[in-house]
């Protein structure tokens, strides 16, 4: 029951973030729903396939599909009010990332997977839908470009597996690991933290007035 509730919450958060991307790309109704549903369900489908769960839960559990479609439709209807605020997309994406990374890792650990495998499966669950979303809208996947995206997922799934292995329980492990992933993802967005790039190295960034990171050179930051 705990896993199902957290999974549905993650599906909803990711579906909303994916649908917001679809609206930003000016897709039609079907396009917004497809991108939203793919974002919400894609990571879980990949996890189930790797765990040998056939067919994937998303294909046999109608609430999963219903939540993903409902979230996408809500964005399409109410987008004039929410799509203007770029941070909404990031916030929902961060919550989906946190819920999926921790819950996916705990599910894998509960099925008897070794800790490292469970951590990687949790991270894959969190980033899989986003990769599918970005491919559908012809973007470079966020996991390869955005602020500590995969790092946040790995941190959340890692902490969740550690707590679960220590006997902390599935709910505590999922909530603590998920909260860490959400906090790290949002902090990296607002403060512009990222892994080193060839052109920028470890330069400090800050958020610009348009919601995008604005670069601060190392000398200017001193």
C-alpha positions in Angstrom: 0.0 0.0 0.0 2.8 2.4 0.9 4.7 1.7 -2.4 1.5 2.2 -4.4 0.7 5.5 -2.8 4.2 6.9 -3.3 4.3 5.6 -6.8 1.0 7.3 -7.7 2.3 10.6 -6.2 5.5 10.3 -8.2 3.6 9.5 -11.4 1.4 12.6 -10.9 4.3 14.9 -10.2 6.3 13.6 -13.2 3.2 13.7 -15.5 2.6 17.3 -14.6 6.2 18.3 -15.2 6.2 16.4 -18.5 2.9 18.0 -19.6 4.3 21.4 -18.8 7.2 20.7 -21.1 4.6 19.7 -23.8 2.7 23.0 -23.3 5.9 25.0 -23.4 6.7 23.3 -26.8 3.1 24.2 -28.0 2.1 20.6 -28.5 -1.6 19.7 -29.2 -3.8 17.9 -26.6 -2.6 14.5 -27.7 1.0 15.5 -27.6 0.8 17.0 -24.1 -0.9 13.9 -22.8 1.6 11.5 -24.5 4.6 13.5 -23.2 3.1 13.7 -19.7 2.1 10.1 -19.5 5.5 8.9 -20.9 7.2 11.1 -18.2 5.1 9.7 -15.4 5.2 6.1 -16.4 8.4 5.6 -18.3 10.8 5.2 -15.3 8.6 2.6 -13.6 8.2 0.6 -16.8 12.0 0.5 -17.3 12.5 -0.6 -13.7 9.9 -3.4 -14.0 11.4 -4.7 -17.2 14.9 -4.9 -15.6 13.4 -6.6 -12.5 11.6 -9.2 -14.7 8.1 -7.9 -13.8 6.1 -8.8 -17.0 4.0 -7.1 -18.0 5.1 -3.9 -16.3 2.8 -2.7 -13.5 1.8 0.4 -15.6 0.3 -1.8 -18.2 -2.0 -3.7 -15.8 -2.8 -1.1 -13.1 -5.4 1.3 -14.4 -4.8 3.9 -11.6 -1.3 4.5 -12.8 -2.4 5.3 -16.3 -5.4 7.3 -15.0 -3.3 9.4 -12.7 -0.8 10.2 -15.5 -3.5 11.1 -18.0 -5.5 13.1 -15.5 -2.4 15.1 -14.5 -1.5 15.8 -18.1 -5.1 16.9 -18.9 -5.2 19.2 -15.9 -2.0 20.9 -17.1 -3.5 21.3 -20.6 -6.7 22.9 -19.2 -5.1 25.2 -16.6 -1.8 25.9 -18.3 -2.4 29.7 -18.8 -2.2 30.0 -15.0 0.8 27.8 -14.3 3.0 27.5 -17.4 4.2 31.1 -17.1 6.1 30.2 -13.9 9.1 28.2 -15.0 9.9 27.0 -11.5 6.6 25.0 -11.3 8.1 22.6 -13.9 11.2 22.2 -11.9 9.4 21.8 -8.6 7.1 19.0 -9.9 10.1 17.3 -11.6 12.0 17.4 -8.4 9.2 15.8 -6.4 8.8 13.1 -9.0 12.6 12.5 -9.0 12.6 12.2 -5.2 9.6 9.9 -4.9 10.7 7.7 -7.7 14.4 7.4 -6.8 13.8 6.4 -3.1 10.6 4.3 -3.7 12.1 2.5 -6.7 15.2 1.7 -4.7 13.2 0.3 -1.8 11.1 -1.8 -4.1 14.2 -3.3 -5.7 15.8 -3.9 -2.2 12.6 -5.5 -1.0 12.7 -7.9 -3.9 16.1 -9.1 -2.8 18.3 -7.1 -5.1 21.9 -6.3 -3.8 22.3 -2.8 -2.5 24.2 -1.4 -5.4 21.7 -2.8 -7.9 18.8 -1.4 -5.9 20.4 2.0 -5.8 21.0 2.0 -9.6 17.4 0.8 -10.2 16.1 3.5 -8.0 18.0 6.2 -9.9 16.9 4.7 -13.3 13.3 4.8 -12.1 13.7 8.5 -11.4 15.5 9.6 -14.5 13.9 7.2 -17.1 10.7 9.1 -17.6 12.6 12.4 -18.0 14.9 10.9 -20.6 11.9 9.7 -22.6 10.3 13.1 -22.3 13.3 14.9 -23.5 13.8 12.6 -26.5 10.1 13.1 -27.4 10.5 16.9 -27.5 14.0 16.7 -29.1 15.9 18.0 -26.1 19.2 16.8 -24.7 18.2 14.7 -21.7 18.2 16.7 -18.5 20.3 14.0 -16.8 23.2 14.9 -19.1 22.9 18.7 -18.7 21.0 20.0 -15.7 22.1 20.8 -12.2 22.9 17.6 -10.3 20.0 15.7 -11.8 21.4 12.2 -11.7 23.4 13.0 -8.5 20.2 13.9 -6.7 18.6 10.6 -7.8 21.6 8.5 -6.8 21.8 10.3 -3.4 18.1 9.7 -2.7 18.1 6.1 -3.7 21.4 5.5 -1.8 20.1 6.9 1.4 16.8 5.0 1.0 18.6 1.7 0.6 20.9 2.3 3.6 17.9 3.1 5.8 16.0 0.1 4.5 18.9 -2.3 5.0 19.4 -1.0 8.5 15.8 -1.9 9.4 14.3 1.5 9.2 11.2 0.4 7.3 10.0 1.0 3.8 8.1 4.2 4.6 10.9 5.9 6.5 13.4 4.9 3.9 11.3 6.2 1.0 10.4 9.5 2.8 13.9 10.3 4.0 15.6 9.3 0.7 13.0 11.1 -1.3 13.2 14.3 0.8 17.0 14.3 0.3 16.7 14.0 -3.5 14.1 16.7 -3.7 16.1 19.1 -1.5 19.3 18.5 -3.5 17.6 18.9 -6.8 15.9 22.1 -5.9 19.0 23.5 -4.2 21.1 22.7 -7.3 18.5 24.5 -9.5 18.2 27.6 -7.3 21.9 28.0 -6.7 23.1 26.8 -10.0 25.2 23.9 -8.7 26.4 21.5 -11.5 29.1 19.1 -12.3 32.1 20.5 -14.1 31.8 21.2 -17.8 34.6 21.7 -20.3 33.7 25.4 -20.8 33.0 26.4 -17.2 34.8 24.0 -14.9 33.7 24.4 -11.3 32.5 28.1 -11.7 29.8 29.2 -9.4 26.4 30.1 -10.8 23.4 32.0 -9.6 19.9 32.2 -10.8 19.2 34.9 -13.4 16.1 37.0 -13.6 14.7 34.8 -16.3 14.9 31.7 -14.1 18.0 30.4 -15.9 21.4 30.1 -14.2 23.5 33.2 -14.5 27.3 32.6 -14.4 29.5 34.2 -11.8 33.2 33.9 -12.6 35.5 32.6 -9.8 37.1 36.1 -9.4 33.8 37.9 -9.3 32.5 35.6 -6.6 35.5 36.4 -4.3 
